[in-house]
Structures are given as structure tokens and as C-alpha cells.
Amino acid sequence: MNVALWIAAGALALVALVGGVSKVFVPVEKLAGSPGGEWTGDAGAGVVRGLGVLELLAAIGLVVPALVGVAPVMVPVTAACWVLLMIGAMVTHVRHGDGAKFVGLNLAYLALAVFLAWGRFDLAPFTA
């Protein structure tokens, strides 16, 4: 179970890192022209950058606390927060008519985050 949870954390951290870097460093106009990124054209640059920063923090919070052994409870807390972020992402994609593909992808990330949060809170928590 521990290995599966580490894989889930690593996969979600990679998703968060890629999403965060793109939202923070890629111009909003370019993001708005990419598939699934059309919503960024309607959002302010500050909103897009803010979400990117949250995703970068999530990438850190999903793995670093457990790796360094400082406040490892932040891993499942971050995963629970990721669930909320994915709910918002699904709502946004539905409202912008981006199609089921992006909603399904966000749903998969949400399921992985639920597994990680549940696993690290209950099934295989980090011990001090």
C-alpha cells in the first residue's frame, strides 16, 4: 500500500508541477489558445497565476513533507485540497464547454487525490 501511495503522490505532484509551471510562466494568451486552456482567456492573469502558484505549492506539499520527515500530515491535507481544486476545475471546464475529456481527466486526478488522502490519513499514515 505504501508504494501505491507514493506512486499516487508522485503522479499528482508531477501533474501539479506541470500545471503550475505552465500557469505561472506561459503567457495567458498562449494558454487561452491551447486545448483545455480556453477558460484562461476569460480569467484575469492574476487568477491564472494564482492558481499556478497553488499548483506549485501542491506539488511541494504532496511529496516534500514526507521526504524530509517534517509535518508529513501535510501530504494528505494537500491531497484533500487537491480534491477541492479538481472540483473547481471540473466546474470550470463544464461552464466553458471544454468537453467531457477534460472533465474526465480532472475526475481521474480527483480520484487519485481521494485515494492518497484516504490512504495517508487512514490506511498507511506516516508515523513519527
DSSP file with accessible surface (Angstrom, degrees, kcal/mol):
  #  RESIDUE AA STRUCTURE BP1 BP2  ACC     N-H-->O    O-->H-N    N-H-->O    O-->H-N    TCO  KAPPA ALPHA  PHI   PSI    X-CA   Y-CA   Z-CA
    1    1 A M     >        0   0  120      0, 0.0     4,-2.4     0, 0.0     5,-0.2   0.000 360.0 360.0 360.0 -40.1    0.0    0.0    0.0
    2    2 A N  H  >  +     0   0   80      1,-0.2     4,-2.2     2,-0.2     5,-0.2   0.907 360.0  48.9 -58.4 -42.6    2.8    2.4    0.9
    3    3 A V  H  > S+     0   0  103      1,-0.2     4,-2.5     2,-0.2    -1,-0.2   0.926 110.1  50.9 -65.0 -43.3    4.3    2.0   -2.6
    4    4 A A  H  > S+     0   0   43      1,-0.2     4,-2.5     2,-0.2    -1,-0.2   0.901 110.6  49.6 -61.2 -38.9    1.0    2.7   -4.3
    5    5 A L  H  X S+     0   0    0     -4,-2.4     4,-2.6     2,-0.2    -1,-0.2   0.883 109.9  50.1 -69.4 -37.5    0.5    5.8   -2.2
    6    6 A W  H  X S+     0   0   76     -4,-2.2     4,-2.7     2,-0.2    -2,-0.2   0.900 110.9  49.9 -65.7 -39.4    4.0    7.1   -3.1
    7    7 A I  H  X S+     0   0  113     -4,-2.5     4,-2.8     2,-0.2     5,-0.2   0.932 111.4  48.8 -63.6 -43.7    3.2    6.5   -6.8
    8    8 A A  H  X S+     0   0    3     -4,-2.5     4,-2.6     2,-0.2     5,-0.2   0.931 112.6  48.1 -61.1 -44.9   -0.1    8.4   -6.4
    9    9 A A  H  X S+     0   0    4     -4,-2.6     4,-2.5     1,-0.2    -2,-0.2   0.923 113.3  47.5 -62.9 -43.3    1.7   11.2   -4.6
   10   10 A G  H  X S+     0   0   35     -4,-2.7     4,-2.3     2,-0.2    -2,-0.2   0.913 112.3  49.0 -65.0 -41.9    4.4   11.4   -7.2
   11   11 A A  H  X S+     0   0   41     -4,-2.8     4,-2.3     2,-0.2    -2,-0.2   0.936 114.1  45.1 -64.4 -46.1    2.0   11.3  -10.1
   12   12 A L  H  X S+     0   0    0     -4,-2.6     4,-2.8    -5,-0.2    -1,-0.2   0.892 111.5  53.5 -65.2 -38.0   -0.2   14.1   -8.6
   13   13 A A  H  X S+     0   0   11     -4,-2.5     4,-2.7    -5,-0.2    -1,-0.2   0.907 108.9  49.5 -63.5 -39.0    2.9   16.1   -7.8
   14   14 A L  H  X S+     0   0  109     -4,-2.3     4,-2.7     2,-0.2     5,-0.2   0.931 111.6  48.2 -65.2 -44.0    4.1   15.9  -11.4
   15   15 A V  H  X S+     0   0   39     -4,-2.3     4,-2.6     1,-0.2     5,-0.2   0.933 114.0  47.1 -59.8 -45.8    0.6   16.9  -12.7
   16   16 A A  H  X S+     0   0    0     -4,-2.8     4,-2.9     2,-0.2     5,-0.2   0.903 111.8  50.7 -64.4 -40.4    0.6   19.9  -10.2
   17   17 A L  H  X S+     0   0   83     -4,-2.7     4,-2.8     2,-0.2     5,-0.3   0.947 112.9  44.4 -64.2 -47.2    4.2   20.9  -11.2
   18   18 A V  H  X S+     0   0   93     -4,-2.7     4,-2.3     1,-0.2    -2,-0.2   0.937 117.1  45.8 -63.9 -46.2    3.4   20.9  -14.9
   19   19 A G  H  X S+     0   0   13     -4,-2.6     4,-2.3    -5,-0.2    -2,-0.2   0.913 114.8  47.8 -63.2 -42.0    0.2   22.7  -14.5
   20   20 A G  H  X S+     0   0    0     -4,-2.9     4,-2.3    -5,-0.2     5,-0.3   0.932 111.4  48.7 -66.4 -45.4    1.7   25.2  -12.1
   21   21 A V  H  X S+     0   0   63     -4,-2.8     4,-2.8    -5,-0.2     5,-0.5   0.927 112.8  48.8 -61.4 -43.2    4.7   26.0  -14.2
   22   22 A S  H  X S+     0   0   35     -4,-2.3     4,-1.9    -5,-0.3    -1,-0.2   0.921 113.7  45.5 -65.5 -40.9    2.5   26.5  -17.3
   23   23 A K  H  < S+     0   0   33     -4,-2.3    -1,-0.2    -5,-0.2    -2,-0.2   0.830 119.5  41.2 -72.1 -30.0    0.1   28.8  -15.5
   24   24 A V  H  < S+     0   0   31     -4,-2.3    -2,-0.2    -5,-0.2    -1,-0.2   0.883 128.7  24.5 -83.4 -38.3    2.9   30.8  -13.9
   25   25 A F  H  < S+     0   0  147     -4,-2.8    -3,-0.2    -5,-0.3    -2,-0.2   0.667 101.3  81.8-108.4 -19.4    5.3   31.1  -16.8
   26   26 A V  S  < S-     0   0   42     -4,-1.9     5,-0.1    -5,-0.5     0, 0.0  -0.747  88.8-104.4 -89.7 135.1    3.4   30.7  -20.0
   27   27 A P    >>  -     0   0   65      0, 0.0     4,-2.1     0, 0.0     3,-0.6  -0.275  24.2-125.8 -56.7 141.4    1.6   33.9  -21.3
   28   28 A V  H 3> S+     0   0   14      1,-0.3     4,-2.8     2,-0.2     5,-0.2   0.864 109.6  59.2 -58.9 -36.3   -2.1   33.8  -20.6
   29   29 A E  H 3> S+     0   0  153      1,-0.2     4,-0.9     2,-0.2    -1,-0.3   0.889 107.3  46.3 -60.9 -39.2   -2.8   34.5  -24.3
   30   30 A K  H <4 S+     0   0  151     -3,-0.6     3,-0.4     2,-0.2     4,-0.3   0.898 112.1  50.5 -70.1 -40.7   -0.9   31.3  -25.3
   31   31 A L  H >< S+     0   0   19     -4,-2.1     3,-1.6     1,-0.2    -2,-0.2   0.905 105.8  56.6 -61.3 -41.1   -2.7   29.3  -22.6
   32   32 A A  H 3< S+     0   0   26     -4,-2.8    -1,-0.2     1,-0.3    -2,-0.2   0.765 105.0  53.1 -64.2 -24.0   -6.1   30.5  -23.9
   33   33 A G  T 3< S+     0   0   67     -4,-0.9    -1,-0.3    -3,-0.4    -2,-0.2   0.475  94.1  89.3 -89.6  -1.4   -5.2   29.2  -27.3
   34   34 A S  S X  S-     0   0   43     -3,-1.6     3,-2.2    -4,-0.3     4,-0.3  -0.669  92.9 -89.3 -98.0 151.7   -4.4   25.7  -26.1
   35   35 A P  T 3  S+     0   0  101      0, 0.0    -1,-0.1     0, 0.0    -2,-0.1  -0.341 114.8  10.4 -58.7 130.3   -6.9   22.8  -25.8
   36   36 A G  T 3  S+     0   0    8     -4,-0.1     3,-0.3    -2,-0.1    62,-0.1   0.285 112.8  85.2  83.4  -9.4   -8.5   22.9  -22.3
   37   37 A G    X   +     0   0    8     -3,-2.2     3,-1.8    -6,-0.2     4,-0.4   0.341  50.6 105.0-104.1   6.1   -7.0   26.3  -21.6
   38   38 A E  G >  S+     0   0   83     -4,-0.3     3,-1.7     1,-0.3     4,-0.5   0.825  70.2  68.1 -56.6 -31.5   -9.7   28.4  -23.2
   39   39 A W  G >> S+     0   0   32     -3,-0.3     3,-1.1     1,-0.3     4,-1.0   0.781  86.1  69.0 -60.4 -26.0  -11.0   29.3  -19.8
   40   40 A T  G <4 S+     0   0    3     -3,-1.8    -1,-0.3     1,-0.3    -2,-0.2   0.768  88.5  64.5 -68.1 -22.2   -7.8   31.3  -19.1
   41   41 A G  G <4 S+     0   0   48     -3,-1.7    -1,-0.3    -4,-0.4    -2,-0.2   0.795 107.1  42.0 -68.1 -27.4   -9.0   33.9  -21.7
   42   42 A D  T <4 S+     0   0  124     -3,-1.1     2,-0.3    -4,-0.5    -1,-0.2   0.637 105.9  75.8 -91.5 -18.0  -11.9   34.7  -19.5
   43   43 A A  S  < S-     0   0   27     -4,-1.0     2,-0.1     1,-0.1     0, 0.0  -0.654  89.5-105.8 -93.1 152.1  -10.0   34.7  -16.3
   44   44 A G     >  -     0   0   42     -2,-0.3     4,-2.2     1,-0.1     3,-0.3  -0.360  27.9-114.0 -71.2 156.2   -7.7   37.5  -15.2
   45   45 A A  H  > S+     0   0   54      1,-0.2     4,-2.9     2,-0.2     5,-0.2   0.875 117.6  56.4 -59.5 -35.6   -3.9   37.0  -15.4
   46   46 A G  H  > S+     0   0   59      2,-0.2     4,-2.6     1,-0.2    -1,-0.2   0.883 106.1  49.5 -64.5 -37.5   -3.8   37.2  -11.6
   47   47 A V  H  > S+     0   0   84     -3,-0.3     4,-2.5     2,-0.2     5,-0.2   0.938 112.9  46.6 -65.9 -45.8   -6.3   34.4  -11.2
   48   48 A V  H  X S+     0   0    0     -4,-2.2     4,-2.1     1,-0.2    -2,-0.2   0.943 115.3  45.7 -62.9 -46.5   -4.4   32.2  -13.6
   49   49 A R  H  X S+     0   0   77     -4,-2.9     4,-2.5     2,-0.2    -1,-0.2   0.901 111.5  53.5 -64.5 -39.3   -1.0   33.0  -11.9
   50   50 A G  H  X S+     0   0   35     -4,-2.6     4,-2.3    -5,-0.2    -1,-0.2   0.918 109.0  47.8 -61.9 -43.3   -2.6   32.5   -8.5
   51   51 A L  H  X S+     0   0   48     -4,-2.5     4,-2.3     2,-0.2    -1,-0.2   0.892 110.0  54.2 -63.6 -37.9   -3.9   29.0   -9.5
   52   52 A G  H  X S+     0   0    0     -4,-2.1     4,-2.4    -5,-0.2    -2,-0.2   0.919 107.6  49.0 -62.0 -42.4   -0.4   28.3  -10.9
   53   53 A V  H  X S+     0   0   73     -4,-2.5     4,-2.7     2,-0.2    -2,-0.2   0.921 109.8  52.2 -63.8 -41.4    1.2   29.2   -7.6
   54   54 A L  H  X S+     0   0   95     -4,-2.3     4,-2.3     1,-0.2    -1,-0.2   0.906 109.6  49.6 -60.3 -40.2   -1.3   27.0   -5.7
   55   55 A E  H  X S+     0   0   16     -4,-2.3     4,-2.4     2,-0.2    -1,-0.2   0.897 109.6  50.7 -67.5 -38.3   -0.4   24.1   -8.0
   56   56 A L  H  X S+     0   0   41     -4,-2.4     4,-1.8     2,-0.2    -2,-0.2   0.917 111.1  48.6 -64.5 -41.6    3.3   24.6   -7.4
   57   57 A L  H  X S+     0   0  101     -4,-2.7     4,-3.0     1,-0.2    -2,-0.2   0.886 109.9  52.7 -64.0 -37.3    2.7   24.6   -3.7
   58   58 A A  H  X S+     0   0   10     -4,-2.3     4,-1.9     2,-0.2    -2,-0.2   0.912 104.7  55.2 -64.1 -41.5    0.6   21.4   -4.1
   59   59 A A  H  X S+     0   0   10     -4,-2.4     4,-0.5     1,-0.2     5,-0.3   0.913 113.5  42.2 -58.1 -39.9    3.5   19.8   -5.9
   60   60 A I  H >X S+     0   0   94     -4,-1.8     4,-2.3     1,-0.2     3,-1.2   0.946 113.8  51.2 -70.4 -47.8    5.7   20.5   -3.0
   61   61 A G  H 3< S+     0   0   10     -4,-3.0    17,-0.3     1,-0.3    -2,-0.2   0.703 101.9  61.8 -67.1 -19.9    3.1   19.6   -0.4
   62   62 A L  H 3< S+     0   0    0     -4,-1.9    -1,-0.3    -5,-0.2    -2,-0.2   0.720 126.4   3.8 -79.5 -20.9    2.4   16.2   -1.9
   63   63 A V  H <X S+     0   0   30     -3,-1.2     4,-2.2    -4,-0.5     3,-0.3   0.672 113.2  70.1-131.8 -39.3    5.9   14.8   -1.5
   64   64 A V  H  X S+     0   0   59     -4,-2.3     4,-2.6    -5,-0.3     5,-0.3   0.905  95.6  54.6 -61.2 -45.4    8.4   17.1    0.3
   65   65 A P  H  >>S+     0   0   16      0, 0.0     5,-1.1     0, 0.0     4,-1.1   0.913 113.8  42.8 -56.4 -39.8    6.9   16.8    3.9
   66   66 A A  H  45S+     0   0   17     -3,-0.3    -2,-0.2     2,-0.2    -3,-0.1   0.879 112.9  53.1 -72.8 -36.6    7.1   13.0    3.8
   67   67 A L  H  <5S+     0   0  122     -4,-2.2    -1,-0.2     1,-0.2    -3,-0.2   0.898 118.6  34.0 -65.0 -40.5   10.6   13.0    2.2
   68   68 A V  H  <5S-     0   0   94     -4,-2.6    -1,-0.2    -5,-0.2    -2,-0.2   0.558 105.3-125.6 -93.3  -9.1   12.1   15.3    4.8
   69   69 A G  T  <5 +     0   0   55     -4,-1.1     2,-0.6    -5,-0.3    -3,-0.2   0.719  67.0 129.1  74.3  21.4   10.0   14.0    7.7
   70   70 A V  S   <S-     0   0  102     -5,-1.1    -1,-0.2    -6,-0.3    -2,-0.2  -0.947  85.3 -22.0-112.7 117.4    8.7   17.4    8.7
   71   71 A A  S >  S+     0   0   55     -2,-0.6     3,-2.4     1,-0.1     4,-0.2   0.911  70.5 177.1  52.0  53.7    4.9   17.6    9.1
   72   72 A P  T >   +     0   0   34      0, 0.0     3,-1.9     0, 0.0    -6,-0.2   0.702  68.8  79.6 -62.4 -14.7    4.2   14.6    6.9
   73   73 A V  T 3> S+     0   0   83      1,-0.3     4,-1.7     2,-0.2     5,-0.2   0.726  76.6  75.7 -62.5 -17.4    0.5   15.1    7.7
   74   74 A M  H <> S+     0   0   81     -3,-2.4     4,-2.8     1,-0.2    -1,-0.3   0.757  81.7  69.0 -66.1 -22.4    0.6   17.8    5.1
   75   75 A V  H <> S+     0   0    1     -3,-1.9     4,-2.3     2,-0.2    -1,-0.2   0.981 106.3  34.9 -62.5 -55.9    0.7   15.1    2.3
   76   76 A P  H  > S+     0   0    4      0, 0.0     4,-2.4     0, 0.0    -1,-0.2   0.860 117.2  55.3 -69.4 -29.3   -3.0   14.0    2.9
   77   77 A V  H  X S+     0   0   53     -4,-1.7     4,-2.2     2,-0.2    -2,-0.2   0.938 109.8  46.5 -63.8 -44.4   -4.0   17.6    3.7
   78   78 A T  H  X S+     0   0   18     -4,-2.8     4,-2.3   -17,-0.3    -1,-0.2   0.906 110.6  52.8 -63.5 -40.6   -2.6   18.7    0.4
   79   79 A A  H  X S+     0   0    0     -4,-2.3     4,-1.7     2,-0.2    -1,-0.2   0.909 108.3  50.6 -62.0 -39.7   -4.3   15.8   -1.4
   80   80 A A  H  X S+     0   0   41     -4,-2.4     4,-1.4     1,-0.2    -1,-0.2   0.904 110.2  49.5 -64.9 -39.8   -7.6   16.8    0.2
   81   81 A C  H  X S+     0   0   75     -4,-2.2     4,-2.1     1,-0.2    -1,-0.2   0.868 105.5  57.7 -65.2 -35.8   -7.1   20.4   -1.0
   82   82 A W  H  X S+     0   0    5     -4,-2.3     4,-2.6     1,-0.2    -1,-0.2   0.872 100.0  58.7 -62.3 -35.6   -6.3   19.0   -4.5
   83   83 A V  H  X S+     0   0   27     -4,-1.7     4,-2.0     1,-0.2    -1,-0.2   0.940 106.8  47.0 -57.2 -47.2   -9.8   17.4   -4.4
   84   84 A L  H  X S+     0   0  120     -4,-1.4     4,-2.2     1,-0.2    -2,-0.2   0.908 110.8  51.9 -62.8 -40.7  -11.3   20.8   -4.0
   85   85 A L  H  X S+     0   0   38     -4,-2.1     4,-2.3     1,-0.2    -1,-0.2   0.904 109.2  50.0 -62.4 -40.2   -9.2   22.2   -6.8
   86   86 A M  H  X S+     0   0    7     -4,-2.6     4,-2.6     2,-0.2    -1,-0.2   0.852 106.6  54.8 -70.7 -32.2  -10.3   19.5   -9.1
   87   87 A I  H  X S+     0   0   77     -4,-2.0     4,-2.4     2,-0.2    -1,-0.2   0.950 110.6  46.7 -63.1 -45.3  -13.9   20.1   -8.3
   88   88 A G  H  X S+     0   0   34     -4,-2.2     4,-2.5     1,-0.2    -2,-0.2   0.892 110.9  52.2 -62.0 -39.1  -13.4   23.7   -9.3
   89   89 A A  H  X S+     0   0   22     -4,-2.3     4,-2.6     2,-0.2    -1,-0.2   0.917 109.4  49.1 -64.4 -41.5  -11.5   22.6  -12.5
   90   90 A M  H  X S+     0   0   30     -4,-2.6     4,-2.4     2,-0.2    -2,-0.2   0.926 111.3  49.1 -64.8 -43.2  -14.4   20.3  -13.5
   91   91 A V  H  X S+     0   0   74     -4,-2.4     4,-2.7     1,-0.2    -1,-0.2   0.929 112.0  49.8 -60.2 -43.7  -17.0   23.1  -12.9
   92   92 A T  H  X S+     0   0   41     -4,-2.5     4,-1.8     1,-0.2    -2,-0.2   0.923 111.0  47.9 -62.5 -45.5  -14.8   25.5  -15.0
   93   93 A H  H  <>S+     0   0   17     -4,-2.6     5,-2.5     2,-0.2     6,-0.4   0.891 112.7  49.0 -65.9 -36.8  -14.5   23.1  -17.9
   94   94 A V  H ><5S+     0   0   97     -4,-2.4     3,-1.4     1,-0.2    -2,-0.2   0.940 110.8  50.2 -65.7 -45.4  -18.2   22.3  -17.9
   95   95 A R  H 3<5S+     0   0  197     -4,-2.7    -1,-0.2     1,-0.3    -2,-0.2   0.817 113.7  45.4 -63.5 -30.9  -19.1   26.0  -17.8
   96   96 A H  T 3<5S-     0   0   66     -4,-1.8    -1,-0.3    -5,-0.2    -2,-0.2   0.369 110.2-121.8 -95.2   4.8  -16.7   26.7  -20.8
   97   97 A G  T < 5 +     0   0   64     -3,-1.4    -3,-0.2    -4,-0.3    -2,-0.1   0.839  56.9 153.2  63.4  35.2  -17.9   23.7  -22.8
   98   98 A D      < -     0   0   26     -5,-2.5     4,-0.3     1,-0.2     3,-0.2   0.567  53.3-115.7 -75.2  -8.1  -14.5   22.1  -23.0
   99   99 A G    >>  -     0   0   40     -6,-0.4     4,-1.2     1,-0.2     3,-0.5  -0.078  28.8 -70.1  97.0 166.2  -16.0   18.7  -23.3
  100  100 A A  H 3> S+     0   0   83      1,-0.2     4,-3.1     2,-0.2     5,-0.2   0.726 117.0  74.4 -69.2 -23.2  -16.0   15.5  -21.3
  101  101 A K  H 3> S+     0   0  151      1,-0.2     4,-2.0     2,-0.2    -1,-0.2   0.937 102.1  38.5 -58.1 -47.5  -12.3   14.8  -22.0
  102  102 A F  H <> S+     0   0   38     -3,-0.5     4,-2.5    -4,-0.3    -1,-0.2   0.869 115.7  52.1 -74.9 -35.4  -11.1   17.5  -19.6
  103  103 A V  H  X S+     0   0   34     -4,-1.2     4,-2.4     2,-0.2    -2,-0.2   0.931 110.9  49.3 -63.9 -43.1  -13.8   16.8  -17.0
  104  104 A G  H  X S+     0   0   37     -4,-3.1     4,-2.2     2,-0.2    -2,-0.2   0.893 110.0  50.4 -62.5 -40.9  -12.8   13.1  -17.1
  105  105 A L  H  X S+     0   0   79     -4,-2.0     4,-2.2    -5,-0.2    -1,-0.2   0.938 111.8  47.2 -63.4 -45.5   -9.1   13.9  -16.7
  106  106 A N  H  X S+     0   0   15     -4,-2.5     4,-2.5     1,-0.2    -2,-0.2   0.871 109.8  54.4 -63.5 -35.6   -9.9   16.1  -13.7
  107  107 A L  H  X S+     0   0   95     -4,-2.4     4,-2.6     2,-0.2    -1,-0.2   0.896 106.9  51.0 -65.4 -38.5  -12.1   13.4  -12.3
  108  108 A A  H  X S+     0   0   56     -4,-2.2     4,-2.3     2,-0.2    -2,-0.2   0.920 111.3  47.4 -64.3 -43.6   -9.2   10.9  -12.6
  109  109 A Y  H  X S+     0   0   57     -4,-2.2     4,-2.3     2,-0.2    -2,-0.2   0.899 111.3  52.2 -62.9 -39.8   -6.9   13.3  -10.7
  110  110 A L  H  X S+     0   0   27     -4,-2.5     4,-2.6     2,-0.2    -2,-0.2   0.930 108.9  49.4 -61.4 -45.5   -9.6   13.8   -8.1
  111  111 A A  H  X S+     0   0   57     -4,-2.6     4,-2.5     1,-0.2    -2,-0.2   0.905 110.6  50.3 -62.6 -40.7   -9.9   10.1   -7.6
  112  112 A L  H  X S+     0   0   57     -4,-2.3     4,-2.5     1,-0.2    -1,-0.2   0.910 111.2  49.0 -63.3 -39.9   -6.2    9.7   -7.2
  113  113 A A  H  X S+     0   0    0     -4,-2.3     4,-3.0     2,-0.2     5,-0.2   0.889 109.6  51.3 -67.9 -39.0   -6.2   12.5   -4.7
  114  114 A V  H  X S+     0   0   70     -4,-2.6     4,-2.9     2,-0.2     5,-0.3   0.938 110.9  49.3 -62.2 -44.1   -9.0   10.9   -2.7
  115  115 A F  H  X S+     0   0   57     -4,-2.5     4,-2.9     1,-0.2    -2,-0.2   0.932 113.3  46.5 -59.6 -44.8   -7.0    7.7   -2.7
  116  116 A L  H  X S+     0   0    0     -4,-2.5     4,-2.8     2,-0.2     5,-0.3   0.933 114.4  46.1 -65.5 -46.0   -4.0    9.5   -1.5
  117  117 A A  H  X S+     0   0   11     -4,-3.0     4,-2.2     2,-0.2     5,-0.3   0.951 117.1  44.0 -62.4 -48.4   -5.8   11.4    1.2
  118  118 A W  H  X>S+     0   0  135     -4,-2.9     4,-2.7    -5,-0.2     5,-1.2   0.931 115.1  49.7 -61.9 -45.2   -7.7    8.4    2.5
  119  119 A G  I  <>S+     0   0    0     -4,-2.9     5,-3.9    -5,-0.3    -2,-0.2   0.912 116.0  40.0 -62.5 -43.8   -4.6    6.2    2.3
  120  120 A R  I  <5S+     0   0    9     -4,-2.8     6,-0.4    -5,-0.2    -1,-0.2   0.761 120.0  44.7 -83.2 -22.3   -2.3    8.6    4.2
  121  121 A F  I  <5S+     0   0  108     -4,-2.2    -2,-0.2    -5,-0.3    -1,-0.2   0.858 137.2   0.5 -80.7 -35.9   -5.0    9.6    6.8
  122  122 A D  I  <5S+     0   0  108     -4,-2.7    -3,-0.2    -5,-0.3    -2,-0.1   0.802 126.5  42.9-122.9 -52.8   -6.2    6.1    7.4
  123  123 A L  I   <S+     0   0   72     -5,-1.2    -3,-0.2     1,-0.2    -4,-0.2   0.922 130.5   0.1 -76.0 -46.9   -4.7    3.1    5.6
  124  124 A A  S   <S+     0   0   23     -5,-3.9    -1,-0.2    -6,-0.2    -2,-0.1  -0.469  77.7 179.8-143.8  66.0   -0.9    3.8    5.8
  125  125 A P        -     0   0   63      0, 0.0     2,-0.3     0, 0.0    -4,-0.1  -0.285  38.1-100.5 -68.4 155.1   -0.3    7.1    7.6
  126  126 A F        -     0   0   57     -6,-0.4     2,-0.3   -54,-0.1   -53,-0.0  -0.566  39.8-142.0 -71.3 137.7    3.2    8.3    8.1
  127  127 A T              0   0  130     -2,-0.3    -1,-0.0    -3,-0.1    -3,-0.0  -0.787 360.0 360.0-104.4 149.8    4.5    7.5   11.6
  128  128 A A              0   0  149     -2,-0.3    -1,-0.1   -56,-0.0   -59,-0.0  -0.338 360.0 360.0 -79.7 360.0    6.6    9.8   13.7
